[in-house]
Amino acid sequence: MEKVVLVTGASAGIGKATALELIRAGHIVYGAARRVPRMDDIRDAGGHALAMDVRRPEDLERAVAAVVEEQGRIDVLVNNAGTVLHGAAEDIPIDRARDQFEVNVFAPARLTQLVLPYMREQGSGTIVNVSSIGGEIALPLGCWYYASKHALEAYSDSLRMEVEPFGIDVVIIQPGIIKTEFEDRTAQDLREISGATAYGQMAEAMARRAETQLGESTQGSDPGLVATTIRQAVDAGKPETRYPVGWTADQLLELNRTLPDREFDKLMMNATK
C-alpha cells in the first residue's frame, strides 16, 4: 500500500538511502535536510525535497504542513537526522552537549508531536526513530552521543505504549557500524576537545583508531542495509519494536546484555586502544 513518508537527514548516508529505497518500494517520499542540492537524486527518483534544519522549530512545522497540504495525510515519519560529538565528559562544553540533545532527541520529539494528530485522526501511522547500538551500550569519549540515543530509546518505548491504542506503531532502528560520513569528524573532535587534557592519551589512541577503521574501505555495513530494514518495518503489518542492523550490532548488543558491567567496560576499553 502506498504511504506518505517524511524522512529527515535525507541529504546523505542512511537518510538518503532510506528515501530512495522507499521511493523504489512505491511510496510518496519527502526527504528533508539542510543541504537541499544534495537531494537532487531523490527528486530525480520521483520524491520531494524539503529544506529543514532540525534545530529550527519553524522548519519542522513548515515541513509537516507542506506534506499534509500536498498529500492530505502523513503515514510515516522517519526521524533519522542526527549528530555525534566525541570527547571526554569532563572536557565537552555543556552548550555542545545541549546541541547534541537538541538534534538527537528534541527535534524528533517535536516532529512526532506535529505528525501525531494526523495519524490519530486517520487511525494509523508509523514513527521510525533511528537510534544506534549506542542506544543500549556506551563507549568512552562519546558520553553525550550515547546519552542522547539512550534518551531517544526510552522516549520511544514510552511513546509506543501511549499511541498503540490509536493504531500507531513506534519502531527503533539500531544501526551498528555503518559506512557514512557521519563519523568523519571523530578524530578531529577528539583531538580538539580532549587532545591536550588529562584524557589526551586515550583521545589520541581513539582518534588514530577512528582514522584507520572508519574509512570507506574498512569494516562497516552499507547504509543501504539499514534502508532495507527501515523499508521492511514501514511495510510490515505489525513491525518489530527494535531492529538491530549492520556490522557488530547483534554481537555488541548481546555482549552488553549478558556480560557484567565491569567485564563489558574492560572489553570496550581494550577495543578502543
C-alpha atoms as an extended CHARMM CRD file, in Angstrom:
* protein
*
       273  EXT
         1         1  MET       CA              0.0000000000        0.0000000000        0.0000000000  PROA      1               0.0000000000
         2         2  GLU       CA              1.3200000000        3.4390000000       -0.9560000000  PROA      2               0.0000000000
         3         3  LYS       CA              2.2540000000        5.5410000000        2.0780000000  PROA      3               0.0000000000
         4         4  VAL       CA              3.2310000000        9.1740000000        2.5340000000  PROA      4               0.0000000000
         5         5  VAL       CA              6.6350000000        9.3350000000        4.2330000000  PROA      5               0.0000000000
         6         6  LEU       CA              8.7780000000       12.1220000000        5.6850000000  PROA      6               0.0000000000
         7         7  VAL       CA             12.4780000000       11.2460000000        6.1050000000  PROA      7               0.0000000000
         8         8  THR       CA             14.7940000000       13.6490000000        7.9380000000  PROA      8               0.0000000000
         9         9  GLY       CA             18.5340000000       13.8720000000        7.3390000000  PROA      9               0.0000000000
        10        10  ALA       CA             17.9440000000       12.7760000000        3.7350000000  PROA      10              0.0000000000
        11        11  SER       CA             20.9150000000       14.5230000000        2.1010000000  PROA      11              0.0000000000
        12        12  ALA       CA             23.3920000000       11.7070000000        2.8260000000  PROA      12              0.0000000000
        13        13  GLY       CA             24.0130000000        8.3290000000        4.3920000000  PROA      13              0.0000000000
        14        14  ILE       CA             21.1750000000        6.3670000000        5.9370000000  PROA      14              0.0000000000
        15        15  GLY       CA             18.6120000000        9.1080000000        5.3110000000  PROA      15              0.0000000000
        16        16  LYS       CA             19.2800000000        9.3690000000        1.5870000000  PROA      16              0.0000000000
        17        17  ALA       CA             19.4470000000        5.5870000000        1.1710000000  PROA      17              0.0000000000
        18        18  THR       CA             16.1420000000        5.2540000000        3.0480000000  PROA      18              0.0000000000
        19        19  ALA       CA             14.3770000000        7.8880000000        0.9520000000  PROA      19              0.0000000000
        20        20  LEU       CA             15.4850000000        6.2090000000       -2.2790000000  PROA      20              0.0000000000
        21        21  GLU       CA             14.5930000000        2.7310000000       -1.0020000000  PROA      21              0.0000000000
        22        22  LEU       CA             11.0820000000        3.8420000000       -0.0350000000  PROA      22              0.0000000000
        23        23  ILE       CA             10.5770000000        5.5510000000       -3.3940000000  PROA      23              0.0000000000
        24        24  ARG       CA             11.5480000000        2.2830000000       -5.1380000000  PROA      24              0.0000000000
        25        25  ALA       CA              9.0290000000        0.4960000000       -2.9080000000  PROA      25              0.0000000000
        26        26  GLY       CA              6.2720000000        2.7130000000       -4.3190000000  PROA      26              0.0000000000
        27        27  HSD       CA              5.8050000000        5.2130000000       -1.5100000000  PROA      27              0.0000000000
        28        28  ILE       CA              5.4110000000        9.0010000000       -1.7160000000  PROA      28              0.0000000000
        29        29  VAL       CA              8.5860000000       10.2570000000       -0.0820000000  PROA      29              0.0000000000
        30        30  TYR       CA              9.6120000000       13.6700000000        1.2120000000  PROA      30              0.0000000000
        31        31  GLY       CA             13.2790000000       13.9950000000        2.0760000000  PROA      31              0.0000000000
        32        32  ALA       CA             14.2110000000       16.8140000000        4.4380000000  PROA      32              0.0000000000
        33        33  ALA       CA             17.6510000000       18.2540000000        5.1480000000  PROA      33              0.0000000000
        34        34  ARG       CA             19.6520000000       21.4720000000        5.2560000000  PROA      34              0.0000000000
        35        35  ARG       CA             21.6180000000       20.6610000000        2.0990000000  PROA      35              0.0000000000
        36        36  VAL       CA             18.7960000000       20.6870000000       -0.4420000000  PROA      36              0.0000000000
        37        37  PRO       CA             21.0230000000       20.3880000000       -3.5840000000  PROA      37              0.0000000000
        38        38  ARG       CA             22.3020000000       17.0810000000       -2.2250000000  PROA      38              0.0000000000
        39        39  MET       CA             18.7720000000       15.6750000000       -2.5290000000  PROA      39              0.0000000000
        40        40  ASP       CA             18.5340000000       16.1460000000       -6.3030000000  PROA      40              0.0000000000
        41        41  ASP       CA             18.7220000000       12.3740000000       -6.7830000000  PROA      41              0.0000000000
        42        42  ILE       CA             15.6760000000       11.9810000000       -4.5300000000  PROA      42              0.0000000000
        43        43  ARG       CA             13.7880000000       14.4100000000       -6.7850000000  PROA      43              0.0000000000
        44        44  ASP       CA             15.0810000000       12.6130000000       -9.8760000000  PROA      44              0.0000000000
        45        45  ALA       CA             13.7660000000        9.3220000000       -8.4820000000  PROA      45              0.0000000000
        46        46  GLY       CA             10.2930000000       10.8210000000       -8.0680000000  PROA      46              0.0000000000
        47        47  GLY       CA             10.4750000000       12.0510000000       -4.4920000000  PROA      47              0.0000000000
        48        48  HSD       CA             10.2910000000       15.5190000000       -2.9720000000  PROA      48              0.0000000000
        49        49  ALA       CA             12.9670000000       17.5980000000       -1.2330000000  PROA      49              0.0000000000
        50        50  LEU       CA             12.2960000000       19.9640000000        1.6560000000  PROA      50              0.0000000000
        51        51  ALA       CA             14.6720000000       22.4250000000        3.3100000000  PROA      51              0.0000000000
        52        52  MET       CA             14.8840000000       21.6850000000        7.0270000000  PROA      52              0.0000000000
        53        53  ASP       CA             17.2780000000       22.4920000000        9.8410000000  PROA      53              0.0000000000
        54        54  VAL       CA             16.0480000000       20.3490000000       12.7330000000  PROA      54              0.0000000000
        55        55  ARG       CA             17.3630000000       22.9540000000       15.1740000000  PROA      55              0.0000000000
        56        56  ARG       CA             14.7450000000       25.4330000000       13.8800000000  PROA      56              0.0000000000
        57        57  PRO       CA             11.2110000000       24.7080000000       15.1680000000  PROA      57              0.0000000000
        58        58  GLU       CA              9.6830000000       26.7550000000       12.3620000000  PROA      58              0.0000000000
        59        59  ASP       CA             11.3600000000       24.4810000000        9.7980000000  PROA      59              0.0000000000
        60        60  LEU       CA              9.8140000000       21.4110000000       11.4210000000  PROA      60              0.0000000000
        61        61  GLU       CA              6.3610000000       22.9680000000       11.3980000000  PROA      61              0.0000000000
        62        62  ARG       CA              6.7400000000       24.1520000000        7.8000000000  PROA      62              0.0000000000
        63        63  ALA       CA              7.8400000000       20.7130000000        6.5670000000  PROA      63              0.0000000000
        64        64  VAL       CA              4.9790000000       18.7940000000        8.1680000000  PROA      64              0.0000000000
        65        65  ALA       CA              2.4620000000       21.3980000000        6.9710000000  PROA      65              0.0000000000
        66        66  ALA       CA              3.8010000000       21.1260000000        3.4050000000  PROA      66              0.0000000000
        67        67  VAL       CA              3.4580000000       17.3350000000        3.3480000000  PROA      67              0.0000000000
        68        68  VAL       CA             -0.0840000000       17.3950000000        4.7230000000  PROA      68              0.0000000000
        69        69  GLU       CA             -1.1500000000       20.2400000000        2.4420000000  PROA      69              0.0000000000
        70        70  GLU       CA              0.1020000000       18.4330000000       -0.6600000000  PROA      70              0.0000000000
        71        71  GLN       CA             -0.9180000000       14.8610000000        0.2280000000  PROA      71              0.0000000000
        72        72  GLY       CA             -3.7390000000       15.2440000000        2.7270000000  PROA      72              0.0000000000
        73        73  ARG       CA             -2.1150000000       12.8430000000        5.1610000000  PROA      73              0.0000000000
        74        74  ILE       CA              1.1730000000       11.5910000000        6.5870000000  PROA      74              0.0000000000
        75        75  ASP       CA              1.6440000000        7.8980000000        7.2460000000  PROA      75              0.0000000000
        76        76  VAL       CA              5.2930000000        7.5040000000        8.2370000000  PROA      76              0.0000000000
        77        77  LEU       CA              7.8480000000        9.7160000000        9.9660000000  PROA      77              0.0000000000
        78        78  VAL       CA             11.4660000000        8.5500000000        9.8100000000  PROA      78              0.0000000000
        79        79  ASN       CA             13.4490000000       10.5190000000       12.3890000000  PROA      79              0.0000000000
        80        80  ASN       CA             16.9290000000        9.9670000000       11.0160000000  PROA      80              0.0000000000
        81        81  ALA       CA             18.7140000000       13.3380000000       11.2950000000  PROA      81              0.0000000000
        82        82  GLY       CA             21.3790000000       13.2350000000       13.9580000000  PROA      82              0.0000000000
        83        83  THR       CA             24.7830000000       14.4390000000       15.0440000000  PROA      83              0.0000000000
        84        84  VAL       CA             27.6670000000       12.9390000000       17.0010000000  PROA      84              0.0000000000
        85        85  LEU       CA             30.2200000000       14.5100000000       19.3330000000  PROA      85              0.0000000000
        86        86  HSD       CA             33.3580000000       12.9100000000       20.7470000000  PROA      86              0.0000000000
        87        87  GLY       CA             35.4120000000       13.9700000000       23.7350000000  PROA      87              0.0000000000
        88        88  ALA       CA             35.7430000000       13.3070000000       27.4480000000  PROA      88              0.0000000000
        89        89  ALA       CA             32.7670000000       14.1130000000       29.6610000000  PROA      89              0.0000000000
        90        90  GLU       CA             34.9070000000       16.4850000000       31.7140000000  PROA      90              0.0000000000
        91        91  ASP       CA             36.0150000000       18.4060000000       28.6250000000  PROA      91              0.0000000000
        92        92  ILE       CA             32.9120000000       18.8240000000       26.4580000000  PROA      92              0.0000000000
        93        93  PRO       CA             31.2750000000       22.2660000000       26.8380000000  PROA      93              0.0000000000
        94        94  ILE       CA             27.7160000000       21.9110000000       28.0980000000  PROA      94              0.0000000000
        95        95  ASP       CA             26.3400000000       24.0680000000       25.2830000000  PROA      95              0.0000000000
        96        96  ARG       CA             27.6190000000       21.4730000000       22.8070000000  PROA      96              0.0000000000
        97        97  ALA       CA             26.0360000000       18.7260000000       24.8940000000  PROA      97              0.0000000000
        98        98  ARG       CA             22.7190000000       20.6010000000       24.7510000000  PROA      98              0.0000000000
        99        99  ASP       CA             23.0160000000       20.8030000000       20.9740000000  PROA      99              0.0000000000
       100       100  GLN       CA             23.5030000000       17.0330000000       20.8500000000  PROA      100             0.0000000000
       101       101  PHE       CA             20.1890000000       16.5840000000       22.6400000000  PROA      101             0.0000000000
       102       102  GLU       CA             18.5100000000       19.2910000000       20.5440000000  PROA      102             0.0000000000
       103       103  VAL       CA             19.2520000000       17.4120000000       17.3290000000  PROA      103             0.0000000000
       104       104  ASN       CA             19.0730000000       13.7980000000       18.5000000000  PROA      104             0.0000000000
       105       105  VAL       CA             16.1580000000       13.9640000000       20.9530000000  PROA      105             0.0000000000
       106       106  PHE       CA             14.1260000000       17.1730000000       20.9680000000  PROA      106             0.0000000000
       107       107  ALA       CA             13.8300000000       17.5680000000       17.1880000000  PROA      107             0.0000000000
       108       108  PRO       CA             12.4600000000       14.0160000000       16.7290000000  PROA      108             0.0000000000
       109       109  ALA       CA             10.1500000000       14.5890000000       19.6900000000  PROA      109             0.0000000000
       110       110  ARG       CA              8.7890000000       17.8310000000       18.2140000000  PROA      110             0.0000000000
       111       111  LEU       CA              8.2850000000       16.2900000000       14.7720000000  PROA      111             0.0000000000
       112       112  THR       CA              6.4420000000       13.4290000000       16.4260000000  PROA      112             0.0000000000
       113       113  GLN       CA              4.1530000000       15.9110000000       18.1950000000  PROA      113             0.0000000000
       114       114  LEU       CA              3.4420000000       17.5620000000       14.8460000000  PROA      114             0.0000000000
       115       115  VAL       CA              2.5120000000       14.3770000000       12.9560000000  PROA      115             0.0000000000
       116       116  LEU       CA              0.6020000000       12.5250000000       15.6730000000  PROA      116             0.0000000000
       117       117  PRO       CA             -2.6680000000       14.4920000000       15.3570000000  PROA      117             0.0000000000
       118       118  TYR       CA             -2.9060000000       13.4660000000       11.6910000000  PROA      118             0.0000000000
       119       119  MET       CA             -2.0160000000        9.8470000000       12.4420000000  PROA      119             0.0000000000
       120       120  ARG       CA             -4.5400000000        9.6430000000       15.2660000000  PROA      120             0.0000000000
       121       121  GLU       CA             -7.2490000000       11.0910000000       13.0400000000  PROA      121             0.0000000000
       122       122  GLN       CA             -6.6060000000        8.5100000000       10.3290000000  PROA      122             0.0000000000
       123       123  GLY       CA             -6.2040000000        5.6940000000       12.8540000000  PROA      123             0.0000000000
       124       124  SER       CA             -2.8080000000        4.5560000000       11.5810000000  PROA      124             0.0000000000
       125       125  GLY       CA              0.8090000000        5.5810000000       11.2620000000  PROA      125             0.0000000000
       126       126  THR       CA              4.3990000000        4.6090000000       11.9380000000  PROA      126             0.0000000000
       127       127  ILE       CA              7.1080000000        6.5610000000       13.7670000000  PROA      127             0.0000000000
       128       128  VAL       CA             10.5830000000        5.2320000000       12.9410000000  PROA      128             0.0000000000
       129       129  ASN       CA             13.3090000000        6.5510000000       15.2400000000  PROA      129             0.0000000000
       130       130  VAL       CA             16.8350000000        5.8610000000       14.0250000000  PROA      130             0.0000000000
       131       131  SER       CA             18.8380000000        5.2260000000       17.1640000000  PROA      131             0.0000000000
       132       132  SER       CA             22.0720000000        3.2290000000       17.2910000000  PROA      132             0.0000000000
       133       133  ILE       CA             23.5620000000        0.3140000000       19.1390000000  PROA      133             0.0000000000
       134       134  GLY       CA             24.6400000000        3.2820000000       21.2600000000  PROA      134             0.0000000000
       135       135  GLY       CA             21.0510000000        3.4460000000       22.4510000000  PROA      135             0.0000000000
       136       136  GLU       CA             21.8780000000        0.4800000000       24.6880000000  PROA      136             0.0000000000
       137       137  ILE       CA             25.6590000000        0.4330000000       25.0160000000  PROA      137             0.0000000000
       138       138  ALA       CA             28.2370000000        3.1530000000       25.6970000000  PROA      138             0.0000000000
       139       139  LEU       CA             31.9060000000        3.5750000000       24.8810000000  PROA      139             0.0000000000
       140       140  PRO       CA             34.3820000000        6.0650000000       26.3720000000  PROA      140             0.0000000000
       141       141  LEU       CA             34.6980000000        9.5720000000       24.9230000000  PROA      141             0.0000000000
       142       142  GLY       CA             31.1930000000        9.6730000000       23.5000000000  PROA      142             0.0000000000
       143       143  CYS       CA             29.0610000000       10.2200000000       26.5820000000  PROA      143             0.0000000000
       144       144  TRP       CA             26.6540000000       12.8310000000       25.2080000000  PROA      144             0.0000000000
       145       145  TYR       CA             26.0040000000       10.9600000000       21.9720000000  PROA      145             0.0000000000
       146       146  TYR       CA             25.2510000000        7.7530000000       23.8790000000  PROA      146             0.0000000000
       147       147  ALA       CA             23.1720000000        9.6460000000       26.4250000000  PROA      147             0.0000000000
       148       148  SER       CA             21.0940000000       11.1760000000       23.6260000000  PROA      148             0.0000000000
       149       149  LYS       CA             20.4790000000        7.8060000000       21.9730000000  PROA      149             0.0000000000
       150       150  HSD       CA             19.5950000000        6.1860000000       25.3110000000  PROA      150             0.0000000000
       151       151  ALA       CA             17.1270000000        9.0330000000       25.8140000000  PROA      151             0.0000000000
       152       152  LEU       CA             15.6580000000        8.5640000000       22.3260000000  PROA      152             0.0000000000
       153       153  GLU       CA             15.0750000000        4.8740000000       23.0130000000  PROA      153             0.0000000000
       154       154  ALA       CA             13.4160000000        5.4990000000       26.3840000000  PROA      154             0.0000000000
       155       155  TYR       CA             11.2570000000        8.1750000000       24.7690000000  PROA      155             0.0000000000
       156       156  SER       CA             10.3170000000        5.7320000000       22.0120000000  PROA      156             0.0000000000
       157       157  ASP       CA              9.4220000000        2.9700000000       24.4590000000  PROA      157             0.0000000000
       158       158  SER       CA              7.0870000000        5.2320000000       26.3910000000  PROA      158             0.0000000000
       159       159  LEU       CA              5.6190000000        6.7130000000       23.1990000000  PROA      159             0.0000000000
       160       160  ARG       CA              4.9380000000        3.2400000000       21.7920000000  PROA      160             0.0000000000
       161       161  MET       CA              2.6300000000        2.3860000000       24.6860000000  PROA      161             0.0000000000
       162       162  GLU       CA              0.8370000000        5.7280000000       24.5010000000  PROA      162             0.0000000000
       163       163  VAL       CA             -0.0140000000        5.6460000000       20.8030000000  PROA      163             0.0000000000
       164       164  GLU       CA             -0.6940000000        1.9300000000       20.2930000000  PROA      164             0.0000000000
       165       165  PRO       CA             -4.4350000000        2.3490000000       21.0760000000  PROA      165             0.0000000000
       166       166  PHE       CA             -4.6610000000        4.7490000000       18.1030000000  PROA      166             0.0000000000
       167       167  GLY       CA             -3.2360000000        2.2340000000       15.6370000000  PROA      167             0.0000000000
       168       168  ILE       CA              0.1950000000        3.8830000000       15.5300000000  PROA      168             0.0000000000
       169       169  ASP       CA              3.4450000000        1.8960000000       15.6490000000  PROA      169             0.0000000000
       170       170  VAL       CA              6.7750000000        3.1180000000       17.0440000000  PROA      170             0.0000000000
       171       171  VAL       CA              9.9230000000        1.4470000000       15.7190000000  PROA      171             0.0000000000
       172       172  ILE       CA             13.5200000000        1.8050000000       16.8970000000  PROA      172             0.0000000000
       173       173  ILE       CA             16.3180000000        1.1590000000       14.3910000000  PROA      173             0.0000000000
       174       174  GLN       CA             19.6940000000        0.2730000000       15.9550000000  PROA      174             0.0000000000
       175       175  PRO       CA             22.4740000000        0.5280000000       13.3590000000  PROA      175             0.0000000000
       176       176  GLY       CA             25.8940000000       -0.8410000000       14.1630000000  PROA      176             0.0000000000
       177       177  ILE       CA             28.9430000000        0.4710000000       12.3220000000  PROA      177             0.0000000000
       178       178  ILE       CA             27.7710000000        1.9100000000        9.0000000000  PROA      178             0.0000000000
       179       179  LYS       CA             29.9250000000        3.4010000000        6.2290000000  PROA      179             0.0000000000
       180       180  THR       CA             28.7170000000        7.0060000000        6.0490000000  PROA      180             0.0000000000
       181       181  GLU       CA             30.1780000000       10.4770000000        6.5620000000  PROA      181             0.0000000000
       182       182  PHE       CA             28.5260000000       10.6040000000        9.9980000000  PROA      182             0.0000000000
       183       183  GLU       CA             31.7840000000        9.8740000000       11.8380000000  PROA      183             0.0000000000
       184       184  ASP       CA             34.0440000000       11.9900000000        9.6050000000  PROA      184             0.0000000000
       185       185  ARG       CA             34.8330000000       14.4700000000       12.4030000000  PROA      185             0.0000000000
       186       186  THR       CA             35.5220000000       11.8580000000       15.0830000000  PROA      186             0.0000000000
       187       187  ALA       CA             39.3100000000       12.1330000000       15.1170000000  PROA      187             0.0000000000
       188       188  GLN       CA             39.2180000000       15.9260000000       14.8000000000  PROA      188             0.0000000000
       189       189  ASP       CA             36.7360000000       16.3130000000       17.6720000000  PROA      189             0.0000000000
       190       190  LEU       CA             38.7240000000       14.0020000000       19.9170000000  PROA      190             0.0000000000
       191       191  ARG       CA             41.9190000000       15.9660000000       19.3920000000  PROA      191             0.0000000000
       192       192  GLU       CA             40.3200000000       19.4100000000       19.6060000000  PROA      192             0.0000000000
       193       193  ILE       CA             38.2630000000       18.6970000000       22.7290000000  PROA      193             0.0000000000
       194       194  SER       CA             40.4190000000       16.2760000000       24.7180000000  PROA      194             0.0000000000
       195       195  GLY       CA             43.7740000000       16.0250000000       22.9700000000  PROA      195             0.0000000000
       196       196  ALA       CA             45.5290000000       18.3930000000       25.3940000000  PROA      196             0.0000000000
       197       197  THR       CA             43.7200000000       17.3660000000       28.5840000000  PROA      197             0.0000000000
       198       198  ALA       CA             44.1440000000       14.6300000000       31.1660000000  PROA      198             0.0000000000
       199       199  TYR       CA             42.3660000000       12.3440000000       28.6790000000  PROA      199             0.0000000000
       200       200  GLY       CA             44.7660000000       13.1460000000       25.8360000000  PROA      200             0.0000000000
       201       201  GLN       CA             46.3900000000        9.7240000000       25.6030000000  PROA      201             0.0000000000
       202       202  MET       CA             43.0280000000        7.9800000000       25.4270000000  PROA      202             0.0000000000
       203       203  ALA       CA             41.7140000000       10.5330000000       22.9310000000  PROA      203             0.0000000000
       204       204  GLU       CA             44.7300000000       10.1630000000       20.6470000000  PROA      204             0.0000000000
       205       205  ALA       CA             44.5020000000        6.3730000000       20.6710000000  PROA      205             0.0000000000
       206       206  MET       CA             40.8270000000        6.5110000000       19.7580000000  PROA      206             0.0000000000
       207       207  ALA       CA             41.4460000000        9.1850000000       17.1080000000  PROA      207             0.0000000000
       208       208  ARG       CA             44.0530000000        7.0160000000       15.4110000000  PROA      208             0.0000000000
       209       209  ARG       CA             41.7360000000        4.0360000000       15.5620000000  PROA      209             0.0000000000
       210       210  ALA       CA             38.9510000000        6.1150000000       14.0310000000  PROA      210             0.0000000000
       211       211  GLU       CA             41.2210000000        7.1830000000       11.1850000000  PROA      211             0.0000000000
       212       212  THR       CA             42.1260000000        3.6010000000       10.3330000000  PROA      212             0.0000000000
       213       213  GLN       CA             38.7930000000        1.8710000000       10.9500000000  PROA      213             0.0000000000
       214       214  LEU       CA             36.1140000000        4.3540000000        9.8730000000  PROA      214             0.0000000000
       215       215  GLY       CA             37.3190000000        4.8560000000        6.3160000000  PROA      215             0.0000000000
       216       216  GLU       CA             35.2730000000        3.7690000000        3.3480000000  PROA      216             0.0000000000
       217       217  SER       CA             37.4690000000        0.7400000000        2.6630000000  PROA      217             0.0000000000
       218       218  THR       CA             37.3260000000       -0.6860000000        6.1870000000  PROA      218             0.0000000000
       219       219  GLN       CA             34.7560000000       -2.5470000000        8.2210000000  PROA      219             0.0000000000
       220       220  GLY       CA             31.1970000000       -1.4020000000        8.2850000000  PROA      220             0.0000000000
       221       221  SER       CA             27.9080000000       -2.0410000000        6.5330000000  PROA      221             0.0000000000
       222       222  ASP       CA             26.4740000000       -0.1160000000        3.6100000000  PROA      222             0.0000000000
       223       223  PRO       CA             23.7150000000        2.3590000000        4.5460000000  PROA      223             0.0000000000
       224       224  GLY       CA             21.5160000000        0.5360000000        2.0470000000  PROA      224             0.0000000000
       225       225  LEU       CA             21.2900000000       -2.3350000000        4.5200000000  PROA      225             0.0000000000
       226       226  VAL       CA             19.7350000000       -0.0050000000        7.0990000000  PROA      226             0.0000000000
       227       227  ALA       CA             17.4460000000        1.4640000000        4.4430000000  PROA      227             0.0000000000
       228       228  THR       CA             16.1890000000       -2.0090000000        3.5450000000  PROA      228             0.0000000000
       229       229  THR       CA             15.4720000000       -2.7020000000        7.2070000000  PROA      229             0.0000000000
       230       230  ILE       CA             13.5300000000        0.5530000000        7.5480000000  PROA      230             0.0000000000
       231       231  ARG       CA             11.5300000000       -0.2930000000        4.4250000000  PROA      231             0.0000000000
       232       232  GLN       CA             10.6860000000       -3.6960000000        5.8790000000  PROA      232             0.0000000000
       233       233  ALA       CA              9.4850000000       -2.0400000000        9.0840000000  PROA      233             0.0000000000
       234       234  VAL       CA              7.4110000000        0.5150000000        7.1440000000  PROA      234             0.0000000000
       235       235  ASP       CA              5.7850000000       -2.1970000000        5.0060000000  PROA      235             0.0000000000
       236       236  ALA       CA              5.1900000000       -4.6520000000        7.8680000000  PROA      236             0.0000000000
       237       237  GLY       CA              1.6340000000       -5.1600000000        9.0620000000  PROA      237             0.0000000000
       238       238  LYS       CA              2.9360000000       -5.2470000000       12.6310000000  PROA      238             0.0000000000
       239       239  PRO       CA              6.5900000000       -4.2050000000       12.7890000000  PROA      239             0.0000000000
       240       240  GLU       CA              9.0490000000       -5.2720000000       15.4480000000  PROA      240             0.0000000000
       241       241  THR       CA              9.7460000000       -2.7210000000       18.1550000000  PROA      241             0.0000000000
       242       242  ARG       CA             13.5270000000       -2.8480000000       17.5730000000  PROA      242             0.0000000000
       243       243  TYR       CA             15.6710000000       -3.7020000000       14.5690000000  PROA      243             0.0000000000
       244       244  PRO       CA             19.4260000000       -4.1280000000       15.1920000000  PROA      244             0.0000000000
       245       245  VAL       CA             21.1750000000       -3.9140000000       11.8230000000  PROA      245             0.0000000000
       246       246  GLY       CA             24.6780000000       -3.7100000000       10.4300000000  PROA      246             0.0000000000
       247       247  TRP       CA             28.1990000000       -4.6900000000       11.3270000000  PROA      247             0.0000000000
       248       248  THR       CA             28.7000000000       -5.6700000000       15.0260000000  PROA      248             0.0000000000
       249       249  ALA       CA             25.1380000000       -4.6660000000       16.0090000000  PROA      249             0.0000000000
       250       250  ASP       CA             23.8210000000       -8.0180000000       17.2100000000  PROA      250             0.0000000000
       251       251  GLN       CA             27.1430000000       -9.0710000000       18.7220000000  PROA      251             0.0000000000
       252       252  LEU       CA             27.7370000000       -5.9360000000       20.7910000000  PROA      252             0.0000000000
       253       253  LEU       CA             24.1400000000       -5.7390000000       21.9850000000  PROA      253             0.0000000000
       254       254  GLU       CA             24.2660000000       -9.3710000000       23.0810000000  PROA      254             0.0000000000
       255       255  LEU       CA             27.5450000000       -8.8310000000       24.9320000000  PROA      255             0.0000000000
       256       256  ASN       CA             26.1310000000       -5.7920000000       26.6980000000  PROA      256             0.0000000000
       257       257  ARG       CA             23.0120000000       -7.6950000000       27.7550000000  PROA      257             0.0000000000
       258       258  THR       CA             24.8990000000      -10.7120000000       29.0930000000  PROA      258             0.0000000000
       259       259  LEU       CA             28.2550000000       -9.5650000000       30.4760000000  PROA      259             0.0000000000
       260       260  PRO       CA             28.6290000000       -7.9550000000       33.9140000000  PROA      260             0.0000000000
       261       261  ASP       CA             29.1770000000       -4.2060000000       33.6120000000  PROA      261             0.0000000000
       262       262  ARG       CA             32.8610000000       -4.2350000000       34.5260000000  PROA      262             0.0000000000
       263       263  GLU       CA             33.5900000000       -7.0590000000       32.0840000000  PROA      263             0.0000000000
       264       264  PHE       CA             31.8780000000       -5.1420000000       29.3120000000  PROA      264             0.0000000000
       265       265  ASP       CA             33.7730000000       -1.9780000000       30.3030000000  PROA      265             0.0000000000
       266       266  LYS       CA             37.0790000000       -3.8420000000       30.0680000000  PROA      266             0.0000000000
       267       267  LEU       CA             36.1830000000       -5.2340000000       26.6660000000  PROA      267             0.0000000000
       268       268  MET       CA             35.2620000000       -1.8030000000       25.3190000000  PROA      268             0.0000000000
       269       269  MET       CA             38.3550000000       -0.1160000000       26.7470000000  PROA      269             0.0000000000
       270       270  ASN       CA             40.6060000000       -2.7520000000       25.1630000000  PROA      270             0.0000000000
       271       271  ALA       CA             38.8050000000       -2.2970000000       21.8350000000  PROA      271             0.0000000000
       272       272  THR       CA             39.4690000000        1.4490000000       21.8070000000  PROA      272             0.0000000000
       273       273  LYS       CA             43.2150000000        1.2360000000       22.4140000000  PROA      273             0.0000000000
